[in-house]
Amino acid sequence: RNRKKDLQASHWVTICMALCVLTGSAQAKPQIISGVAYVIDGDTLVIRKRHIHLFGIDAFERDQTCGRYRCGLEARKTLRNLINGRPLTCEKQAIDTYGRTVAVCKTSAGLDIGGEMVRRGLAVAYRSFSMRYLDEEAYARSHRLGAWAHGFKSPLQYRRDTR
């Protein structure tokens, strides 16, 4: 009889613990980083000494050209112009292998700057990590925006080839 009560108590404890874990994770707030950003390249910026890689995109490398178009420099310049000294709010998604925060960053007007970089043809959707920006990439491709007007190696292939 005591064994039966112990088993019932054990089941209730397990159920309660599971509910605590589930409700705790449902209420967990995402980590937010906000402030004015300094641009490193087309998909990396710094806010308050924290390096942030834009989630779900891969921008052209700084010295990368797409045909005769300097797509890497244009990507960096465009990201600077999108931010233009305005504060960003970034929601952390992960930490990458270089120790950078990977985040979705938006302007105060709600513009997702990663998505906008892809939509302008200055970055590609980083399919290895997310399918979030496939529509923006299709838009840039169909309208021949940015690098799509010149032909290019993917940033990933470019990095592999230049190592």
Secondary structure, 3 states (H helix, E strand, C coil): CHHHHHHHHHHHHHHHHHHHHHHHHHHCCCCEEEEEEEEEECCEEEECCEEEEECCEEECCCCCCECCECHHHHHHHHHHHHHCCCEEEEEEEEECCCCCEEEEEEECCCCEHHHHHHHCCCEEECCCCCCCCHHHHHHHHHCCCHHHHCCCCCHHHHHHHHC
